Amino acid sequence: MSKIVKKLFAILLITATAVCLYAQPAESSAPDIDLSLTVISLAKAVETGRGIPAAGTPVIINGTVIERTLIDGEKETFAGELIIASGEWVSSAEVEVSRCAVLLNGPRFADTIPARRSRTVNPKEIETNSELIVYGVYLGYADTDDGPLAVLQAYDVRKL
């Protein structure tokens, strides 16, 4: 039994050494993700015009889906939009809700917003009131009837 343990230990040690010696260094061109940005901070920045991140800034944010729109339902050219929100207590009786738009483009998002409701549950579908974490890039903002709205292009979206 001890010979097997010794052989296993030796194999693990050799494998670990090889991984350390031949592992590729992290790319220096990896994007710096601004983890300080949230739905609330983005909404405040575009409302006030102060602290707006540069277009193309990678972000990871989370929020609740309050609206979803299917723009193009074809799998290859799929386009959809989510409005996600996050709240912040202003006083003991008032909550300030901030919103931002998340654009979903491409075949990888094709099952997230169906053209019509199905009787069977699709685990990839993003329903209203879903809690999401979004990895994407800040594109800018759009002027809406409710004021400016931060817009993100999603690279990946996960339900929490």
Sequence and secondary structure as in RCSB ss.txt:
>XXXX:A:sequence
MSKIVKKLFAILLITATAVCLYAQPAESSAPDIDLSLTVISLAKAVETGRGIPAAGTPVIINGTVIERTLIDGEK
ETFAGELIIASGEWVSSAEVEVSRCAVLLNGPRFADTIPARRSRTVNPKEIETNSELIVYGVYLGYADTDDGPLA
VLQAYDVRKL
>XXXX:A:secstr
 HHHHHHHHHHHHHHHHHHHHH     TT     TT  HHHHHHHHHHSSS   TT EEEEEEEEEEEEEEE  S
TT EEEEEEEEEEEEETTEEEEEEEEEEEESGGGTTTS SS  SS  TT   TT EEEEEEEEEEEEEETTEEEE
EEEEEEEEE 
